[in-house]
Amino acid sequence: MVRRIVRLEDTTSEMTIGKDLEGNVIEIPLTLLTHQQVGLAADALAVVYTAPYNILISAAMLKWAAAVYIEAHIEASHVDSVTDIELYDVTAALVRGAASANAGARVRSADILAALVAGNEHTVRITVTTASATAGATTGCRRASLIIVFAVE
């Protein structure tokens, strides 16, 4: 069994988190949403929540990454709406990736590593991308994380 130590800020080839590696992969979740956001309007297309804080995506964070995903638990009062949990690049004013679903679903985005720009500030947004036909319909997010996957030799 291979054991290594990973320090995300390290620029050498030595990495670890101090645990045995399974399949030479380490997944590190970074919290994007510090408090659940529920009861948000889902009856119109809109950005219904933007986090009041930014996260810096640094070059050191991306240097060893093999993949990056957004993972979230989305809920909704009606099944005809769709909600995106977006990683929004504040510096470039672009959505870098999103996890999309409806009620009671834990979802993971496609790999967004190639879309990320080191040195840019990012925030999380909750966006209704398909509005419910029911007036007063709601959506929300219980949790959202950025999953950084490191492959180790």
C-alpha positions in Angstrom: 0.0 0.0 0.0 1.3 3.4 -1.0 1.2 6.2 1.6 2.0 9.8 1.0 1.2 13.1 2.7 -0.7 15.8 0.7 -0.4 19.5 1.3 -2.5 21.5 -1.1 -0.1 24.5 -1.0 2.9 22.3 -1.7 4.6 22.8 -5.1 6.7 19.6 -4.8 5.6 16.2 -6.0 5.0 14.9 -2.5 1.3 14.9 -1.6 -1.0 13.6 1.1 -3.7 13.9 3.6 -2.4 11.4 6.1 -4.6 8.4 5.3 -4.2 5.2 3.3 -5.0 5.8 -0.4 -7.7 3.7 -2.1 -7.3 3.3 -5.8 -4.6 6.1 -5.8 -7.3 8.8 -5.6 -8.1 11.3 -2.9 -11.3 13.4 -2.9 -11.3 16.6 -0.9 -14.7 18.3 -0.4 -14.6 22.1 0.1 -17.8 23.6 1.4 -19.4 26.1 -1.0 -22.6 26.7 0.9 -22.1 27.4 4.6 -25.9 27.5 5.4 -28.7 25.7 3.7 -30.9 27.9 1.5 -34.5 26.7 1.3 -37.9 28.1 0.4 -36.5 30.1 -2.5 -39.0 31.1 -5.3 -39.0 28.5 -8.1 -42.0 29.9 -10.2 -39.8 32.1 -12.4 -36.4 31.9 -14.1 -33.9 33.7 -11.9 -30.7 33.6 -9.8 -32.5 33.2 -6.4 -29.4 33.2 -4.2 -25.8 34.3 -4.4 -23.5 33.5 -1.5 -22.1 36.6 0.3 -18.6 35.3 0.2 -16.0 34.3 -2.5 -13.6 31.4 -2.7 -10.2 31.8 -4.4 -9.3 29.1 -6.9 -5.5 29.1 -6.6 -2.9 27.7 -8.9 -1.7 25.5 -6.1 -5.2 24.1 -5.6 -5.4 23.1 -9.3 -1.8 21.9 -9.8 -2.4 18.3 -8.7 -6.1 18.1 -9.4 -7.2 15.3 -11.7 -10.9 16.4 -11.7 -13.2 18.9 -10.0 -16.9 18.5 -9.4 -19.7 20.5 -7.8 -21.8 18.3 -5.6 -25.1 19.4 -4.0 -28.3 18.3 -2.4 -31.2 20.1 -4.1 -34.8 20.2 -3.0 -38.0 21.5 -4.5 -41.7 21.7 -3.6 -42.9 20.8 -7.1 -41.3 18.3 -9.6 -41.7 20.5 -12.7 -38.9 23.0 -11.8 -35.1 22.5 -12.3 -32.5 24.2 -10.1 -28.8 24.7 -10.8 -26.1 25.0 -8.1 -23.5 27.1 -10.0 -19.9 27.8 -9.4 -19.8 31.4 -10.5 -16.5 33.0 -11.5 -16.9 36.5 -10.0 -13.6 37.8 -11.6 -14.7 36.8 -15.2 -18.5 37.0 -14.7 -19.0 33.5 -15.9 -20.6 30.3 -14.7 -17.8 27.7 -14.6 -20.0 24.7 -13.9 -23.3 23.6 -12.3 -25.0 20.6 -10.7 -28.6 20.5 -11.8 -31.6 18.6 -10.4 -35.0 18.8 -8.8 -36.4 17.5 -5.5 -34.5 15.3 -3.1 -31.5 14.7 -5.4 -27.9 14.6 -4.5 -26.2 15.5 -7.7 -22.7 15.8 -9.1 -21.7 18.0 -12.0 -19.6 16.9 -14.9 -15.8 17.5 -14.4 -15.2 21.3 -14.5 -11.4 21.3 -14.0 -10.8 22.5 -17.6 -13.1 25.5 -17.1 -11.5 26.8 -13.9 -9.1 29.7 -14.0 -6.4 29.9 -11.3 -6.3 33.2 -9.4 -10.0 34.0 -9.9 -12.6 34.5 -7.2 -15.7 32.3 -7.2 -19.0 32.1 -5.4 -21.9 29.8 -5.4 -25.3 30.7 -6.9 -28.7 29.0 -6.9 -30.5 29.5 -10.2 -33.9 28.3 -11.3 -33.3 27.2 -14.9 -36.8 25.7 -15.4 -39.6 27.5 -13.6 -42.5 25.6 -12.0 -45.9 26.2 -13.5 -47.2 26.4 -9.9 -47.4 29.9 -8.3 -45.5 29.8 -5.0 -43.4 26.8 -5.8 -40.1 26.7 -4.0 -36.6 25.3 -4.4 -33.5 25.1 -2.2 -30.1 23.6 -1.5 -29.3 21.8 1.7 -25.6 21.5 0.9 -23.1 22.3 -1.8 -19.4 21.3 -2.1 -16.6 21.6 -4.5 -15.0 18.1 -4.8 -11.3 18.2 -5.8 -10.0 14.8 -6.9 -6.3 14.1 -6.8 -4.7 11.1 -8.5 -1.5 9.9 -6.9 1.0 7.5 -8.3 
